[in-house]
Structures are given as structure tokens and as C-alpha cells.
């Protein structure tokens, strides 16, 4: 399967712990996006990369959040000192970077902070 | 800032019913409008990408229209089936292919 993969699919952690999510995009896609979705809401944009460069960050992305895409391939999203409000589905998507084109999403990583 | 509203929030229909949902937006300052289907425990899947006023797209029993002048898009499902049960997301594409999503319409089709 050459789709977008995310790991782990589910993560339960205690408040104050750090968590890291990994995303492997479709191999030829140069753009990679992170979104967050909470219950009853649509996905909210967090950040995106063009190759290894992080080009845009949402104001939703507090200092506790950091994302990297070190070699322009896979990406990681780390949340430090988790809070209960961080509980959400974290979605990764990639695109070929065309003028307009669909995003290909992974199945998401669901975070529950106790 | 792109603003996207979807209605209704949820919808229950019987198998065989036809249904439609609305995506509305106050500004036409975007590159494309996307519709995605998101089934439980799966990844969101693109249905349509529309760019021009008056665009109409069709895939099987599902179709969509775009009216950028009046600020809305409709998604139609003809003869709903239980496998159509999902959340349908509308999104506006800005620079960098970034999508701004609406809150979604959750469709439940009863057999």
C-alpha cells in the first residue's frame, strides 16, 4: 500500500507527558500537512511543509507543539507537556504540490490525554 | 481568512432516499472547493475538486455543483445506501494547497 500512513493509530497518555506522532506521506509528494480534528468539528490546519521547509504554522500551534520533516520524507509532530485539551484526532495529509489538487489523508492518530 | 459553513450538521435518511447538503462561504477568494467523504475508522477520501463557477461533477450516485457568485456548493446523493453513511466535508483551498474545512455533515442511512 503506497498511501499515507500514520503511527501510532491510538495513543493514551497522562497529562504532562510528551507524545510524538509520525507520518509517512506518499513517496513522490513534496507537500505534507498536519491537521487536528476534535469531536463535532471539521479538521483544523496546524502546519505544512514543502519538502523539508516548514512554510506555514497556524496560531493553533502553541509552543508545546513542534513538527519536523528532516529529509523531506516522513514527518513527526511532537506535543510536549500534554493537556487534556490536546485530546483530538491528528491527521496527516500529503499532496503533489499542483496548483489545485486533492490532499491524500492518513487514517489519523487519536490522542487521549487523561 | 476563509470561512466555511456546512448544513445540516447531521442527517438521518432511509435507504433509497435522495439527499443533499450545503456548503456556504462568504468569499470567492479561493483556488478550489473540495468535497471529502470520511467514514468512521478510515481516512478522509476526496470526492470532488471544483474550481469554476457553474462546475458540476459526478461520481456514480453522488454529484456536486459550485456557485461562486452566490457562495455555495451542493452535494447530492441519489438513492442513498447504508454504505454512504459517513461525514461529508467541504473545504476551500488557499495558497499552498492548504484546506480550510467546514464542520461537516454527518449522514446516517438506515437500511
Interface residues (C-beta under 8 A of the other chain):
Chain A: X3 X4 X31 X33 X35 X40 X41 X42 X43 X44 X45 X48 X50 X55 X56 X91 X95 X97 X98 X99 X100 X101 X102 X103 X104 X105 X106 X107 X108
Chain B: X4 X6 X9 X31 X32 X34 X36 X41 X42 X43 X44 X45 X46 X49 X51 X89 X91 X93 X96 X97 X98 X99 X100 X101 X102 X103 X104
